[in-house]
Amino acid sequence: MKLKIVVASGKGGTGKTTIAVNLAMSIENAMLIDCDVEGPNSHIFFKEPMVKLKDVSIPAPVFDLDTCTLCGKCADFCQYNAISIIGEKLLFFEELCHGCGGCKIICPVDAITERDHHIGIIEKGGNEKLVLYHGLLNIGEPFGVPIIRKLKGFADDSKTTIFDSPPGTACPAVESIRDSDYCVLVTEPTPFGLHDLTLSVDVVREIGTPFGVVINRDGIGDDRVEKYCKEQNIPLLAKIPNDIKIARLYSKGIPIVEGIPEYKTLFADIYKRIKEVI
Amino acid sequence: MVKEITIISGKGGCGKTTLTASFAALAKNLVIVDADVDAADMHLLMQPKIKSKEVFNGLNVAQKDDNICINCGKCYENCRYGAFDPDNTLHPEKCEGCAVCEMVCPVNAIQMVKRNAGEAYISDTRFGPMVHAKLHAGEEASGKLVALVRQNAKNVAKETGKDLIIIDGPPGIGCTVIASLTGVDLVLVVIEPSLSGIHDSMRVMKVAKHFNIPALVCINKYDINEENTKNILKFCNDEGIEIVGKIAYDDTATEAMMDEKTVVEYSDGSMSQAIKDIWQKIEKVLI
């Protein structure tokens, strides 16, 4: 079975997508899954448009108001406060519903059935060498985790899969990191970068995934991130220099390994180092 | 009336916190809020002195007593989040706190228990009170913590007679973003003119529109791609969205951060000036 590698970071904008895309492009027989369903960006580095593959829905209750006795059991049960009974009226707040199905089970008169509540889509793209899957959370929907779970199912065991994680340390990032063989934490050598790296390290250690660090925009800031990695015995996988050429390529949606092919070795080496550890 | 403004961007790393911190230095009579509860950075520039701390209980989590459990499989069958294996082993880290397992368990082997998911703080800074929080590693319910932080900010504003709340928003468009912008008077969208910056800012602007919140735009690092900057200007023009300013790429932002200061405190240079102009325009719209 091939490796599953997730690229993550506490702070946003440190270069997760840059690393994920360029790493995937530097590995033979790889595929890319962009788990940042709130703001997916990997597709920007491919010329081919993304094509819709499937809808993602979660179950949501439908209330038969003729049968409903307004007993309020569902409203009392719902942990997300998605149902409330005010006077003679039952109110349902769809955007708070997690689709657990508890209301349907607890209703004593079977007044609740379920329908699909559409929360987003999954699209496929990339090119003939590298397949890309990503998800898009609908505007106004709060929870992207069900889409991330579906996306992870597209990983093909015969290919090395690179996952591009959303930023942060909360549930969407945790869901993206979980079940991977290795986590690449991307940071920048600034106080914000260091602080958010320490938060990510806590998360990855708790999940138990082996991990290493890539310092992006090396040259700005100072060496505190490097010192921290040394103290904590965290492998430093690579340092990517703060190069205005890279920022310009990024702004235009051109992968580094295409715009400056010399960087191909750097990304191939990251993969080599990960393989040595595992 | 207390006015609330949230700074968002969709994509991370566009300069939300850098700008918000400077606005906090420029504004008068305000409460500062860091709503990026799962990767909060504002405190690094503000050095808040914590005055009060409260435990944040997220959603409850299932706890199973294996001595009572009869392995009937009902929890596994009914849990929609994969928190139970087919052999009924519970994985609390996958639990979303819905309590269905507790309800269906015929022998009461499962109990929903409180989970300490983080801490919320009320602090003092050189610019006034600051309200912030820390979500524990890998916890859920970050939107709920943002809601708590915002409620704290409103209370503090009321108690101390402040008339402005400035909220540093999280990246993305999901629950924490929604919780940071519902009901505010104005959002400022910080756009970095990369294709991804544009893509994500468009999505977050739609979220603001969805919740009927007026938006202003500011372009940060506009000179990394002037072509894209032109496109953003045109888009905003067509949509009738006011652009309150453009800021050039400037190392001052990093230097100020290294010095643990806001840009407007650290330097009087062109970046500082641009931020001051932007804040003036925002104040005009807000008040």
HADDOCK unambig.tbl for C-alpha pairs under 7 A between the chains (distance, minus, plus):
assign (segid A and resid 10 and name CA) (segid B and resid 39 and name CA) 5.88 0.50 0.50
assign (segid A and resid 11 and name CA) (segid B and resid 12 and name CA) 6.98 0.50 0.50
assign (segid A and resid 11 and name CA) (segid B and resid 39 and name CA) 6.28 0.50 0.50
assign (segid A and resid 12 and name CA) (segid B and resid 11 and name CA) 6.83 0.50 0.50
assign (segid A and resid 12 and name CA) (segid B and resid 12 and name CA) 3.66 0.50 0.50
assign (segid A and resid 12 and name CA) (segid B and resid 13 and name CA) 5.00 0.50 0.50
assign (segid A and resid 12 and name CA) (segid B and resid 171 and name CA) 6.87 0.50 0.50
assign (segid A and resid 13 and name CA) (segid B and resid 11 and name CA) 6.73 0.50 0.50
assign (segid A and resid 13 and name CA) (segid B and resid 12 and name CA) 4.46 0.50 0.50
assign (segid A and resid 13 and name CA) (segid B and resid 13 and name CA) 3.80 0.50 0.50
assign (segid A and resid 13 and name CA) (segid B and resid 14 and name CA) 6.82 0.50 0.50
assign (segid A and resid 14 and name CA) (segid B and resid 13 and name CA) 6.56 0.50 0.50
assign (segid A and resid 38 and name CA) (segid B and resid 172 and name CA) 5.17 0.50 0.50
assign (segid A and resid 38 and name CA) (segid B and resid 173 and name CA) 5.33 0.50 0.50
assign (segid A and resid 38 and name CA) (segid B and resid 174 and name CA) 6.33 0.50 0.50
assign (segid A and resid 39 and name CA) (segid B and resid 10 and name CA) 6.67 0.50 0.50
assign (segid A and resid 39 and name CA) (segid B and resid 11 and name CA) 6.62 0.50 0.50
assign (segid A and resid 39 and name CA) (segid B and resid 172 and name CA) 5.88 0.50 0.50
assign (segid A and resid 39 and name CA) (segid B and resid 200 and name CA) 5.26 0.50 0.50
assign (segid A and resid 41 and name CA) (segid B and resid 196 and name CA) 5.50 0.50 0.50
assign (segid A and resid 44 and name CA) (segid B and resid 196 and name CA) 6.93 0.50 0.50
assign (segid A and resid 79 and name CA) (segid B and resid 98 and name CA) 5.68 0.50 0.50
assign (segid A and resid 100 and name CA) (segid B and resid 80 and name CA) 6.09 0.50 0.50
assign (segid A and resid 100 and name CA) (segid B and resid 98 and name CA) 6.28 0.50 0.50
assign (segid A and resid 102 and name CA) (segid B and resid 100 and name CA) 5.33 0.50 0.50
assign (segid A and resid 139 and name CA) (segid B and resid 206 and name CA) 6.69 0.50 0.50
assign (segid A and resid 139 and name CA) (segid B and resid 207 and name CA) 5.62 0.50 0.50
assign (segid A and resid 140 and name CA) (segid B and resid 207 and name CA) 5.62 0.50 0.50
assign (segid A and resid 140 and name CA) (segid B and resid 210 and name CA) 6.60 0.50 0.50
assign (segid A and resid 141 and name CA) (segid B and resid 174 and name CA) 6.43 0.50 0.50
assign (segid A and resid 142 and name CA) (segid B and resid 174 and name CA) 4.27 0.50 0.50
assign (segid A and resid 142 and name CA) (segid B and resid 175 and name CA) 4.03 0.50 0.50
assign (segid A and resid 142 and name CA) (segid B and resid 178 and name CA) 6.95 0.50 0.50
assign (segid A and resid 143 and name CA) (segid B and resid 174 and name CA) 6.07 0.50 0.50
assign (segid A and resid 143 and name CA) (segid B and resid 175 and name CA) 6.23 0.50 0.50
assign (segid A and resid 168 and name CA) (segid B and resid 38 and name CA) 5.61 0.50 0.50
assign (segid A and resid 168 and name CA) (segid B and resid 39 and name CA) 5.62 0.50 0.50
assign (segid A and resid 169 and name CA) (segid B and resid 38 and name CA) 5.39 0.50 0.50
assign (segid A and resid 169 and name CA) (segid B and resid 39 and name CA) 6.78 0.50 0.50
assign (segid A and resid 169 and name CA) (segid B and resid 137 and name CA) 6.21 0.50 0.50
assign (segid A and resid 169 and name CA) (segid B and resid 138 and name CA) 5.42 0.50 0.50
assign (segid A and resid 170 and name CA) (segid B and resid 38 and name CA) 5.99 0.50 0.50
assign (segid A and resid 170 and name CA) (segid B and resid 138 and name CA) 4.87 0.50 0.50
assign (segid A and resid 170 and name CA) (segid B and resid 139 and name CA) 5.47 0.50 0.50
assign (segid A and resid 170 and name CA) (segid B and resid 140 and name CA) 5.88 0.50 0.50
assign (segid A and resid 170 and name CA) (segid B and resid 142 and name CA) 6.82 0.50 0.50
assign (segid A and resid 171 and name CA) (segid B and resid 138 and name CA) 6.08 0.50 0.50
assign (segid A and resid 171 and name CA) (segid B and resid 139 and name CA) 6.31 0.50 0.50
assign (segid A and resid 171 and name CA) (segid B and resid 140 and name CA) 5.30 0.50 0.50
assign (segid A and resid 174 and name CA) (segid B and resid 138 and name CA) 5.86 0.50 0.50
assign (segid A and resid 190 and name CA) (segid B and resid 258 and name CA) 6.76 0.50 0.50
assign (segid A and resid 191 and name CA) (segid B and resid 257 and name CA) 6.82 0.50 0.50
assign (segid A and resid 191 and name CA) (segid B and resid 258 and name CA) 6.41 0.50 0.50
assign (segid A and resid 192 and name CA) (segid B and resid 41 and name CA) 5.86 0.50 0.50
assign (segid A and resid 196 and name CA) (segid B and resid 39 and name CA) 5.78 0.50 0.50
assign (segid A and resid 199 and name CA) (segid B and resid 137 and name CA) 6.82 0.50 0.50
assign (segid A and resid 202 and name CA) (segid B and resid 137 and name CA) 6.07 0.50 0.50
assign (segid A and resid 203 and name CA) (segid B and resid 137 and name CA) 4.96 0.50 0.50
assign (segid A and resid 203 and name CA) (segid B and resid 138 and name CA) 5.57 0.50 0.50
assign (segid A and resid 221 and name CA) (segid B and resid 254 and name CA) 6.69 0.50 0.50
assign (segid A and resid 221 and name CA) (segid B and resid 258 and name CA) 6.58 0.50 0.50
assign (segid A and resid 248 and name CA) (segid B and resid 224 and name CA) 6.00 0.50 0.50
assign (segid A and resid 248 and name CA) (segid B and resid 225 and name CA) 6.74 0.50 0.50
assign (segid A and resid 250 and name CA) (segid B and resid 194 and name CA) 6.75 0.50 0.50
assign (segid A and resid 251 and name CA) (segid B and resid 193 and name CA) 6.72 0.50 0.50
assign (segid A and resid 251 and name CA) (segid B and resid 194 and name CA) 3.65 0.50 0.50
assign (segid A and resid 251 and name CA) (segid B and resid 195 and name CA) 5.49 0.50 0.50
assign (segid A and resid 251 and name CA) (segid B and resid 225 and name CA) 6.42 0.50 0.50
assign (segid A and resid 252 and name CA) (segid B and resid 194 and name CA) 6.40 0.50 0.50
assign (segid A and resid 252 and name CA) (segid B and resid 195 and name CA) 6.13 0.50 0.50
assign (segid A and resid 253 and name CA) (segid B and resid 195 and name CA) 6.24 0.50 0.50
